[in-house]
Amino acid sequence: MPELPEMEHYRSQLSPLLCGQRITGVTVNRAKTINEPIEAFESALRGRTILFVERKGKHLLFHLDDGHRLHLHLMLGGWLAYGEQGPKKDSHFQVILRFGDGNSLFFGGLRLGYLHRITAKAALEEMKELGPDPFDSRLTLEAFGKRLSGKKGKLKTTLTDQRFLAGIGNCYSDEICFDAKLHPAAAASSLDSASVERLYNSIRKVLVEAKEVGGYMEHPLTPDDTLTGGYNDQCRVYDRKDEPCLVCGTPIKFETLTGRKMFYCPNCQKDS
């Protein structure tokens, strides 16, 4: 599932391409992807202009000139493409937005994900349960420590709880724990002050590193996009079961924790 680095990468790439663009055509190939009848959805979007693109955790909000938002959640397997034509036949995409300059935005893989047209008030309501963004200036080390001290679950479970912090999922929770030298199954509230500080710094470090190299998405956004997916080969523990740890050589261990994949180095991540 795309996480904060992937969605921020999409936002930063799409903003200069879409801001000020007028939607001239809309195609919906899967009714379940949207939240109103196809005809109403297409009619409401046709002629609208995208003002700007905002990220909230793992969500993107496309702000329209009539005050509405297009709320995108890619969920598991969703991806985007942009250009004069898509990398696959149009019928492979659940929704396509066409613009006056001849380019289109293609929404693919939205079997679980969705693209909903909602009001500004509804957007606030849907986002109100999200925790702070990891890069929120108000999330100081002290504020982070207070939030963490009240959590009763395991560290990985806490990091992936969108009400605790918005945007971290399976991949980056494991990468963050490895960078902080903390076991992902450690009790979140049991960490000492030094461990909390390492975790706080690792969250920002890992997410910035991943964002700067395009995250781990496999589909390029545009035909000339060579950045997207650059983090795939930089994961230090995630999806590396039985491969040697890049620090100590110990085989990476794979387990499940509350139904989630969990990868870690049993030698480097002893701290709990």
DOTIZA-947666 format. One record per residue (C-alpha): residue number from 1; x, y, z; residue in three letters; chain. Coordinates in nm, 3 decimals. Each point is the difference from the previous one (the first is absolute). Example, Ala and Ser with C-alpha at 12.3 -4.5 7.8 and 13.67 -1.06 7.14 Angstrom:
DOTIZA-947666
seq 1; xx 1.230; yy -0.450; zz 0.780; type ALA; mol A .
seq 2; xx 0.137; yy 0.344; zz -0.066; type SER; mol A .
END
This chain:
DOTIZA-947666
seq 1; xx 0.000; yy 0.000; zz 0.000; type MET; mol A .
seq 2; xx 0.138; yy 0.344; zz -0.087; type PRO; mol A .
seq 3; xx 0.112; yy 0.186; zz 0.311; type GLU; mol A .
seq 4; xx 0.103; yy 0.358; zz 0.077; type LEU; mol A .
seq 5; xx 0.312; yy 0.011; zz -0.223; type PRO; mol A .
seq 6; xx -0.191; yy -0.138; zz -0.302; type GLU; mol A .
seq 7; xx -0.296; yy 0.234; zz 0.045; type MET; mol A .
seq 8; xx 0.221; yy 0.302; zz 0.061; type GLU; mol A .
seq 9; xx 0.198; yy -0.095; zz -0.310; type HIS; mol A .
seq 10; xx -0.325; yy -0.011; zz -0.198; type TYR; mol A .
seq 11; xx -0.108; yy 0.335; zz 0.145; type ARG; mol A .
seq 12; xx 0.327; yy 0.174; zz -0.085; type SER; mol A .
seq 13; xx 0.001; yy -0.143; zz -0.354; type GLN; mol A .
seq 14; xx -0.366; yy 0.067; zz -0.072; type LEU; mol A .
seq 15; xx -0.022; yy 0.352; zz 0.142; type SER; mol A .
seq 16; xx 0.183; yy 0.179; zz -0.286; type PRO; mol A .
seq 17; xx -0.176; yy -0.220; zz -0.257; type LEU; mol A .
seq 18; xx -0.358; yy 0.043; zz 0.126; type LEU; mol A .
seq 19; xx -0.030; yy 0.332; zz 0.179; type CYS; mol A .
seq 20; xx -0.207; yy 0.233; zz -0.219; type GLY; mol A .
seq 21; xx -0.099; yy -0.277; zz -0.238; type GLN; mol A .
seq 22; xx -0.363; yy -0.022; zz -0.112; type ARG; mol A .
seq 23; xx -0.163; yy -0.343; zz -0.011; type ILE; mol A .
seq 24; xx -0.143; yy -0.046; zz -0.348; type THR; mol A .
seq 25; xx -0.097; yy -0.364; zz 0.016; type GLY; mol A .
seq 26; xx -0.069; yy -0.274; zz 0.253; type VAL; mol A .
seq 27; xx -0.017; yy -0.376; zz -0.051; type THR; mol A .
seq 28; xx -0.112; yy -0.240; zz 0.273; type VAL; mol A .
seq 29; xx 0.046; yy -0.370; zz -0.071; type ASN; mol A .
seq 30; xx -0.086; yy -0.127; zz 0.348; type ARG; mol A .
seq 31; xx -0.300; yy 0.140; zz 0.185; type ALA; mol A .
seq 32; xx 0.116; yy -0.130; zz 0.340; type LYS; mol A .
seq 33; xx 0.309; yy 0.223; zz -0.015; type THR; mol A .
seq 34; xx -0.209; yy 0.317; zz 0.033; type ILE; mol A .
seq 35; xx -0.268; yy 0.109; zz 0.247; type ASN; mol A .
seq 36; xx -0.284; yy 0.115; zz -0.226; type GLU; mol A .
seq 37; xx -0.164; yy -0.109; zz -0.328; type PRO; mol A .
seq 38; xx 0.243; yy 0.003; zz -0.290; type ILE; mol A .
seq 39; xx -0.196; yy 0.257; zz -0.199; type GLU; mol A .
seq 40; xx -0.019; yy 0.238; zz 0.297; type ALA; mol A .
seq 41; xx 0.371; yy -0.042; zz 0.079; type PHE; mol A .
seq 42; xx 0.108; yy 0.065; zz -0.358; type GLU; mol A .
seq 43; xx -0.234; yy 0.296; zz -0.042; type SER; mol A .
seq 44; xx 0.108; yy 0.162; zz 0.327; type ALA; mol A .
seq 45; xx 0.371; yy -0.021; zz -0.085; type LEU; mol A .
seq 46; xx -0.016; yy 0.102; zz -0.364; type ARG; mol A .
seq 47; xx 0.104; yy 0.366; zz -0.027; type GLY; mol A .
seq 48; xx 0.147; yy 0.018; zz 0.350; type ARG; mol A .
seq 49; xx 0.354; yy 0.129; zz 0.062; type THR; mol A .
seq 50; xx 0.247; yy -0.159; zz 0.241; type ILE; mol A .
seq 51; xx 0.136; yy 0.269; zz 0.231; type LEU; mol A .
seq 52; xx 0.254; yy -0.200; zz 0.195; type PHE; mol A .
seq 53; xx 0.084; yy -0.348; zz 0.129; type VAL; mol A .
seq 54; xx 0.025; yy -0.068; zz 0.373; type GLU; mol A .
seq 55; xx 0.126; yy -0.306; zz 0.189; type ARG; mol A .
seq 56; xx -0.142; yy -0.120; zz 0.330; type LYS; mol A .
seq 57; xx 0.184; yy -0.310; zz 0.119; type GLY; mol A .
seq 58; xx -0.055; yy -0.263; zz -0.271; type LYS; mol A .
seq 59; xx -0.279; yy 0.204; zz -0.162; type HIS; mol A .
seq 60; xx 0.003; yy 0.255; zz -0.284; type LEU; mol A .
seq 61; xx -0.255; yy 0.280; zz -0.027; type LEU; mol A .
seq 62; xx -0.042; yy 0.173; zz -0.335; type PHE; mol A .
seq 63; xx -0.154; yy 0.342; zz 0.074; type HIS; mol A .
seq 64; xx -0.249; yy 0.113; zz -0.266; type LEU; mol A .
seq 65; xx -0.112; yy 0.350; zz -0.090; type ASP; mol A .
seq 66; xx -0.360; yy -0.068; zz 0.109; type ASP; mol A .
seq 67; xx 0.109; yy -0.071; zz 0.358; type GLY; mol A .
seq 68; xx -0.019; yy -0.379; zz -0.028; type HIS; mol A .
seq 69; xx 0.287; yy -0.244; zz 0.044; type ARG; mol A .
seq 70; xx 0.094; yy -0.319; zz -0.177; type LEU; mol A .
seq 71; xx 0.106; yy -0.233; zz 0.279; type HIS; mol A .
seq 72; xx 0.241; yy -0.271; zz -0.114; type LEU; mol A .
seq 73; xx 0.103; yy -0.296; zz 0.211; type HIS; mol A .
seq 74; xx 0.203; yy -0.253; zz -0.201; type LEU; mol A .
seq 75; xx -0.025; yy -0.273; zz 0.267; type MET; mol A .
seq 76; xx 0.170; yy -0.326; zz -0.107; type LEU; mol A .
seq 77; xx 0.112; yy -0.007; zz -0.363; type GLY; mol A .
seq 78; xx -0.112; yy 0.345; zz -0.115; type GLY; mol A .
seq 79; xx 0.222; yy 0.211; zz -0.223; type TRP; mol A .
seq 80; xx -0.004; yy 0.305; zz -0.229; type LEU; mol A .
seq 81; xx 0.124; yy 0.085; zz -0.348; type ALA; mol A .
seq 82; xx 0.004; yy 0.330; zz -0.186; type TYR; mol A .
seq 83; xx 0.055; yy 0.082; zz -0.366; type GLY; mol A .
seq 84; xx -0.158; yy 0.020; zz -0.343; type GLU; mol A .
seq 85; xx -0.082; yy -0.369; zz 0.026; type GLN; mol A .
seq 86; xx 0.017; yy -0.259; zz 0.276; type GLY; mol A .
seq 87; xx 0.251; yy -0.286; zz 0.026; type PRO; mol A .
seq 88; xx -0.293; yy -0.242; zz -0.050; type LYS; mol A .
seq 89; xx -0.328; yy 0.004; zz -0.188; type LYS; mol A .
seq 90; xx -0.252; yy 0.251; zz 0.137; type ASP; mol A .
seq 91; xx -0.227; yy -0.285; zz 0.109; type SER; mol A .
seq 92; xx 0.264; yy -0.110; zz 0.255; type HIS; mol A .
seq 93; xx -0.048; yy 0.321; zz 0.199; type PHE; mol A .
seq 94; xx -0.286; yy 0.053; zz 0.242; type GLN; mol A .
seq 95; xx -0.015; yy 0.378; zz -0.058; type VAL; mol A .
seq 96; xx 0.160; yy 0.234; zz -0.254; type ILE; mol A .
seq 97; xx 0.003; yy 0.380; zz 0.022; type LEU; mol A .
seq 98; xx 0.079; yy 0.181; zz -0.325; type ARG; mol A .
seq 99; xx 0.133; yy 0.354; zz -0.019; type PHE; mol A .
seq 100; xx 0.001; yy 0.283; zz -0.250; type GLY; mol A .
seq 101; xx 0.369; yy -0.036; zz -0.083; type ASP; mol A .
seq 102; xx -0.054; yy -0.352; zz -0.139; type GLY; mol A .
seq 103; xx 0.134; yy -0.185; zz 0.304; type ASN; mol A .
seq 104; xx -0.195; yy -0.230; zz 0.231; type SER; mol A .
seq 105; xx 0.028; yy -0.131; zz 0.355; type LEU; mol A .
seq 106; xx -0.056; yy -0.376; zz 0.017; type PHE; mol A .
seq 107; xx -0.113; yy -0.169; zz 0.323; type PHE; mol A .
seq 108; xx 0.095; yy -0.370; zz 0.002; type GLY; mol A .
seq 109; xx -0.020; yy -0.291; zz 0.240; type GLY; mol A .
seq 110; xx -0.289; yy 0.149; zz 0.198; type LEU; mol A .
seq 111; xx -0.167; yy -0.330; zz 0.086; type ARG; mol A .
seq 112; xx 0.013; yy 0.090; zz 0.368; type LEU; mol A .
seq 113; xx 0.084; yy 0.368; zz -0.038; type GLY; mol A .
seq 114; xx -0.235; yy 0.280; zz -0.096; type TYR; mol A .
seq 115; xx -0.039; yy 0.346; zz -0.152; type LEU; mol A .
seq 116; xx -0.287; yy 0.186; zz 0.166; type HIS; mol A .
seq 117; xx -0.139; yy 0.346; zz -0.077; type ARG; mol A .
seq 118; xx -0.076; yy 0.162; zz 0.334; type ILE; mol A .
seq 119; xx -0.064; yy 0.341; zz 0.153; type THR; mol A .
seq 120; xx 0.262; yy 0.193; zz 0.195; type ALA; mol A .
seq 121; xx -0.197; yy -0.071; zz 0.319; type LYS; mol A .
seq 122; xx -0.008; yy -0.373; zz -0.075; type ALA; mol A .
seq 123; xx 0.376; yy 0.003; zz -0.064; type ALA; mol A .
seq 124; xx 0.062; yy 0.148; zz 0.344; type LEU; mol A .
seq 125; xx -0.230; yy -0.259; zz 0.154; type GLU; mol A .
seq 126; xx 0.175; yy -0.290; zz -0.176; type GLU; mol A .
seq 127; xx 0.347; yy 0.119; zz 0.101; type MET; mol A .
seq 128; xx -0.075; yy 0.094; zz 0.361; type LYS; mol A .
seq 129; xx 0.097; yy -0.342; zz 0.139; type GLU; mol A .
seq 130; xx 0.348; yy 0.015; zz -0.152; type LEU; mol A .
seq 131; xx 0.291; yy 0.058; zz 0.233; type GLY; mol A .
seq 132; xx 0.258; yy 0.272; zz -0.065; type PRO; mol A .
seq 133; xx 0.224; yy -0.008; zz -0.304; type ASP; mol A .
seq 134; xx 0.353; yy -0.116; zz 0.094; type PRO; mol A .
seq 135; xx 0.132; yy 0.330; zz -0.138; type PHE; mol A .
seq 136; xx -0.246; yy 0.223; zz 0.186; type ASP; mol A .
seq 137; xx 0.208; yy 0.268; zz 0.172; type SER; mol A .
seq 138; xx -0.216; yy -0.042; zz 0.310; type ARG; mol A .
seq 139; xx 0.111; yy -0.362; zz 0.034; type LEU; mol A .
seq 140; xx 0.308; yy 0.073; zz 0.208; type THR; mol A .
seq 141; xx 0.200; yy -0.271; zz 0.174; type LEU; mol A .
seq 142; xx -0.181; yy 0.082; zz 0.322; type GLU; mol A .
seq 143; xx -0.344; yy -0.017; zz -0.164; type ALA; mol A .
seq 144; xx 0.092; yy -0.326; zz -0.173; type PHE; mol A .
seq 145; xx 0.117; yy -0.153; zz 0.328; type GLY; mol A .
seq 146; xx -0.327; yy 0.090; zz 0.169; type LYS; mol A .
seq 147; xx -0.204; yy -0.156; zz -0.279; type ARG; mol A .
seq 148; xx 0.211; yy -0.316; zz 0.011; type LEU; mol A .
seq 149; xx -0.018; yy -0.038; zz 0.377; type SER; mol A .
seq 150; xx -0.375; yy -0.040; zz -0.016; type GLY; mol A .
seq 151; xx 0.005; yy -0.286; zz -0.250; type LYS; mol A .
seq 152; xx -0.053; yy -0.354; zz 0.125; type LYS; mol A .
seq 153; xx 0.081; yy -0.197; zz -0.314; type GLY; mol A .
seq 154; xx 0.317; yy -0.123; zz -0.166; type LYS; mol A .
seq 155; xx 0.231; yy 0.247; zz -0.172; type LEU; mol A .
seq 156; xx -0.081; yy -0.105; zz -0.358; type LYS; mol A .
seq 157; xx -0.373; yy -0.005; zz 0.075; type THR; mol A .
seq 158; xx 0.027; yy 0.350; zz 0.144; type THR; mol A .
seq 159; xx 0.197; yy 0.140; zz -0.293; type LEU; mol A .
seq 160; xx -0.253; yy -0.136; zz -0.251; type THR; mol A .
seq 161; xx -0.298; yy 0.136; zz 0.196; type ASP; mol A .
seq 162; xx -0.115; yy 0.296; zz -0.210; type GLN; mol A .
seq 163; xx -0.150; yy 0.162; zz 0.310; type ARG; mol A .
seq 164; xx 0.349; yy 0.012; zz 0.157; type PHE; mol A .
seq 165; xx 0.189; yy 0.131; zz -0.303; type LEU; mol A .
seq 166; xx -0.140; yy 0.039; zz -0.350; type ALA; mol A .
seq 167; xx 0.180; yy -0.163; zz -0.290; type GLY; mol A .
seq 168; xx 0.213; yy -0.289; zz 0.131; type ILE; mol A .
seq 169; xx -0.082; yy -0.356; zz -0.105; type GLY; mol A .
seq 170; xx 0.158; yy -0.346; zz -0.014; type ASN; mol A .
seq 171; xx 0.314; yy 0.085; zz -0.194; type CYS; mol A .
seq 172; xx 0.116; yy 0.315; zz 0.173; type TYR; mol A .
seq 173; xx -0.092; yy -0.115; zz 0.351; type SER; mol A .
seq 174; xx 0.252; yy -0.283; zz -0.043; type ASP; mol A .
seq 175; xx 0.260; yy 0.227; zz -0.159; type GLU; mol A .
seq 176; xx -0.042; yy 0.255; zz 0.279; type ILE; mol A .
seq 177; xx 0.036; yy -0.260; zz 0.275; type CYS; mol A .
seq 178; xx 0.315; yy -0.135; zz -0.163; type PHE; mol A .
seq 179; xx 0.153; yy 0.346; zz -0.028; type ASP; mol A .
seq 180; xx -0.084; yy 0.068; zz 0.364; type ALA; mol A .
seq 181; xx 0.141; yy -0.340; zz 0.109; type LYS; mol A .
seq 182; xx -0.331; yy -0.090; zz 0.162; type LEU; mol A .
seq 183; xx -0.189; yy -0.327; zz -0.016; type HIS; mol A .
seq 184; xx -0.334; yy 0.059; zz -0.180; type PRO; mol A .
seq 185; xx -0.180; yy -0.221; zz 0.255; type ALA; mol A .
seq 186; xx 0.126; yy 0.203; zz 0.297; type ALA; mol A .
seq 187; xx -0.267; yy 0.157; zz 0.221; type ALA; mol A .
seq 188; xx -0.037; yy 0.358; zz -0.124; type ALA; mol A .
seq 189; xx -0.047; yy 0.149; zz 0.347; type SER; mol A .
seq 190; xx 0.305; yy -0.178; zz 0.145; type SER; mol A .
seq 191; xx 0.267; yy 0.187; zz -0.197; type LEU; mol A .
seq 192; xx 0.247; yy 0.207; zz 0.199; type ASP; mol A .
seq 193; xx 0.073; yy 0.361; zz -0.091; type SER; mol A .
seq 194; xx 0.303; yy -0.087; zz -0.215; type ALA; mol A .
seq 195; xx -0.203; yy -0.253; zz -0.200; type SER; mol A .
seq 196; xx -0.286; yy 0.248; zz -0.045; type VAL; mol A .
seq 197; xx 0.242; yy 0.258; zz -0.136; type GLU; mol A .
seq 198; xx 0.158; yy -0.252; zz -0.241; type ARG; mol A .
seq 199; xx -0.346; yy -0.101; zz -0.120; type LEU; mol A .
seq 200; xx -0.108; yy 0.363; zz -0.048; type TYR; mol A .
seq 201; xx 0.311; yy 0.078; zz -0.205; type ASN; mol A .
seq 202; xx -0.025; yy -0.323; zz -0.201; type SER; mol A .
seq 203; xx -0.361; yy 0.069; zz -0.101; type ILE; mol A .
seq 204; xx 0.097; yy 0.325; zz -0.167; type ARG; mol A .
seq 205; xx 0.330; yy -0.131; zz -0.137; type LYS; mol A .
seq 206; xx -0.147; yy -0.310; zz -0.167; type VAL; mol A .
seq 207; xx -0.305; yy 0.179; zz -0.142; type LEU; mol A .
seq 208; xx 0.215; yy 0.279; zz -0.145; type VAL; mol A .
seq 209; xx 0.245; yy -0.249; zz -0.153; type GLU; mol A .
seq 210; xx -0.284; yy -0.197; zz -0.159; type ALA; mol A .
seq 211; xx -0.179; yy 0.311; zz -0.123; type LYS; mol A .
seq 212; xx 0.312; yy 0.139; zz -0.165; type GLU; mol A .
seq 213; xx 0.048; yy -0.315; zz -0.210; type VAL; mol A .
seq 214; xx -0.364; yy -0.046; zz -0.100; type GLY; mol A .
seq 215; xx -0.117; yy -0.258; zz 0.254; type GLY; mol A .
seq 216; xx -0.058; yy -0.363; zz -0.091; type TYR; mol A .
seq 217; xx -0.280; yy 0.028; zz -0.260; type MET; mol A .
seq 218; xx 0.068; yy -0.208; zz -0.310; type GLU; mol A .
seq 219; xx -0.196; yy 0.204; zz -0.256; type HIS; mol A .
seq 220; xx 0.158; yy 0.320; zz -0.138; type PRO; mol A .
seq 221; xx -0.238; yy 0.296; zz -0.002; type LEU; mol A .
seq 222; xx 0.104; yy 0.129; zz -0.342; type THR; mol A .
seq 223; xx 0.183; yy -0.158; zz -0.295; type PRO; mol A .
seq 224; xx 0.321; yy 0.187; zz 0.088; type ASP; mol A .
seq 225; xx -0.025; yy -0.060; zz 0.377; type ASP; mol A .
seq 226; xx 0.320; yy -0.174; zz 0.116; type THR; mol A .
seq 227; xx -0.033; yy 0.086; zz 0.369; type LEU; mol A .
seq 228; xx -0.312; yy -0.186; zz 0.115; type THR; mol A .
seq 229; xx 0.084; yy -0.327; zz 0.176; type GLY; mol A .
seq 230; xx 0.357; yy 0.092; zz 0.085; type GLY; mol A .
seq 231; xx -0.037; yy -0.123; zz 0.356; type TYR; mol A .
seq 232; xx -0.078; yy -0.357; zz -0.110; type ASN; mol A .
seq 233; xx 0.367; yy -0.094; zz 0.003; type ASP; mol A .
seq 234; xx 0.079; yy 0.197; zz 0.315; type GLN; mol A .
seq 235; xx -0.223; yy -0.184; zz 0.249; type CYS; mol A .
seq 236; xx 0.220; yy -0.134; zz 0.277; type ARG; mol A .
seq 237; xx -0.241; yy -0.250; zz 0.152; type VAL; mol A .
seq 238; xx -0.343; yy 0.018; zz -0.162; type TYR; mol A .
seq 239; xx -0.075; yy -0.291; zz -0.234; type ASP; mol A .
seq 240; xx 0.355; yy -0.138; zz 0.052; type ARG; mol A .
seq 241; xx -0.081; yy -0.324; zz 0.182; type LYS; mol A .
seq 242; xx 0.310; yy -0.218; zz 0.056; type ASP; mol A .
seq 243; xx 0.226; yy 0.247; zz -0.182; type GLU; mol A .
seq 244; xx 0.307; yy 0.117; zz 0.197; type PRO; mol A .
seq 245; xx -0.035; yy 0.313; zz 0.208; type CYS; mol A .
seq 246; xx 0.185; yy 0.285; zz -0.170; type LEU; mol A .
seq 247; xx 0.161; yy 0.091; zz 0.333; type VAL; mol A .
seq 248; xx 0.092; yy -0.328; zz 0.171; type CYS; mol A .
seq 249; xx -0.073; yy -0.276; zz -0.251; type GLY; mol A .
seq 250; xx -0.260; yy -0.179; zz 0.216; type THR; mol A .
seq 251; xx -0.292; yy -0.137; zz -0.208; type PRO; mol A .
seq 252; xx -0.301; yy 0.231; zz 0.005; type ILE; mol A .
seq 253; xx -0.288; yy -0.158; zz 0.188; type LYS; mol A .
seq 254; xx -0.363; yy 0.003; zz -0.114; type PHE; mol A .
seq 255; xx -0.299; yy -0.029; zz 0.232; type GLU; mol A .
seq 256; xx -0.355; yy 0.127; zz 0.016; type THR; mol A .
seq 257; xx -0.124; yy 0.238; zz 0.266; type LEU; mol A .
seq 258; xx -0.375; yy 0.054; zz 0.034; type THR; mol A .
seq 259; xx -0.039; yy -0.113; zz -0.360; type GLY; mol A .
seq 260; xx 0.272; yy 0.226; zz -0.139; type ARG; mol A .
seq 261; xx 0.329; yy -0.101; zz -0.160; type LYS; mol A .
seq 262; xx 0.298; yy 0.074; zz 0.222; type MET; mol A .
seq 263; xx 0.364; yy -0.010; zz -0.111; type PHE; mol A .
seq 264; xx 0.291; yy 0.065; zz 0.235; type TYR; mol A .
seq 265; xx 0.357; yy -0.092; zz 0.085; type CYS; mol A .
seq 266; xx 0.005; yy -0.211; zz 0.321; type PRO; mol A .
seq 267; xx 0.355; yy 0.115; zz 0.072; type ASN; mol A .
seq 268; xx -0.019; yy 0.375; zz -0.068; type CYS; mol A .
seq 269; xx -0.349; yy 0.046; zz 0.143; type GLN; mol A .
seq 270; xx 0.024; yy -0.142; zz 0.349; type LYS; mol A .
seq 271; xx -0.101; yy 0.318; zz 0.180; type ASP; mol A .
seq 272; xx -0.349; yy -0.011; zz 0.145; type SER; mol A .
END
